[in-house]
Amino acid sequence: MNYSKINRWLPLFLIAVFMLFSCVPGNEKFDVDPAGFWMGLWHGFISLITFFISLFNNKVGIYEVANSGWPYNLGFILGIMIFYGGSSKSSCKKWR
């Protein structure tokens, strides 16, 4: 086994994960500036992970309450649709 590649990329991967999940819903930075479309899209992508975090941490929610309105909602719904596959599984296939 080649552990040198794992040891080289593991710290960078962990740093990237911590940086990406520092923007979960319920963060204090949204008290000053409400979450917009891009944060809604991101929150839709990480909704499954934030659901599991919210089971053990009362300060984390799935949906950001301090948002900009319909742009955040649109981004959130699109993020959920993209992450969970949207309607691709219900597409019509020709039967032979």
C-alpha positions in Angstrom: 0.0 0.0 0.0 1.1 3.5 -0.8 0.5 5.5 2.4 2.5 8.5 1.2 -0.3 9.6 -1.2 -2.9 9.2 1.5 -0.8 11.1 4.0 -0.2 13.9 1.5 -3.9 14.4 0.5 -5.7 13.6 3.8 -4.9 17.0 5.5 -5.9 19.0 2.4 -9.1 17.0 2.2 -9.9 17.5 5.9 -9.2 21.2 5.6 -11.5 21.5 2.6 -14.3 19.6 4.4 -14.1 21.8 7.4 -14.1 25.0 5.3 -17.0 23.9 3.2 -19.2 22.8 6.2 -18.5 26.0 8.1 -21.3 27.5 6.0 -24.1 25.3 7.4 -27.5 26.9 8.1 -27.8 28.7 11.4 -24.4 30.3 11.2 -23.9 33.7 12.9 -22.8 35.4 9.8 -26.3 35.2 8.3 -27.5 37.5 11.1 -25.7 40.5 9.4 -26.1 39.5 5.8 -29.0 37.2 4.8 -28.3 34.1 2.8 -28.9 34.4 -0.9 -29.2 32.1 -3.9 -25.7 30.6 -3.8 -26.0 29.8 -0.1 -29.4 28.3 -0.7 -27.9 26.1 -3.4 -25.1 25.1 -1.0 -27.5 24.4 1.8 -29.5 22.2 -0.6 -26.4 20.2 -1.5 -25.5 19.6 2.1 -29.0 19.1 3.4 -28.5 15.4 4.2 -25.4 16.0 6.2 -26.9 19.0 8.1 -29.9 16.8 8.9 -27.6 14.3 10.7 -25.7 17.1 12.4 -29.0 18.7 13.5 -30.0 15.5 15.3 -27.1 16.0 17.7 -26.7 19.8 17.7 -29.6 22.1 18.4 -27.8 25.1 17.0 -27.7 23.7 13.4 -30.8 23.6 11.2 -31.4 22.3 7.7 -32.9 25.6 6.4 -31.5 29.1 7.0 -34.2 31.3 8.5 -32.4 34.5 7.9 -32.5 34.4 4.1 -33.2 36.8 1.2 -36.6 35.2 0.3 -37.4 33.6 -3.1 -33.7 33.5 -4.4 -32.7 31.5 -1.3 -35.7 29.2 -1.7 -35.0 28.7 -5.4 -31.3 27.9 -4.7 -32.3 25.5 -1.9 -34.8 23.6 -4.0 -32.4 23.4 -6.9 -29.6 22.2 -4.6 -31.8 19.4 -3.2 -32.9 18.5 -6.7 -29.4 18.3 -8.1 -28.0 16.4 -5.1 -30.8 13.8 -4.9 -31.0 13.3 -8.6 -34.0 15.5 -9.5 -36.4 13.9 -11.8 -33.8 11.8 -13.7 -35.0 8.6 -12.1 -38.6 9.1 -13.3 -37.6 9.7 -16.9 -39.5 7.8 -19.6 -37.7 4.8 -21.1 -38.7 3.0 -24.2 -39.7 -0.6 -23.6 -39.0 -3.1 -26.2 
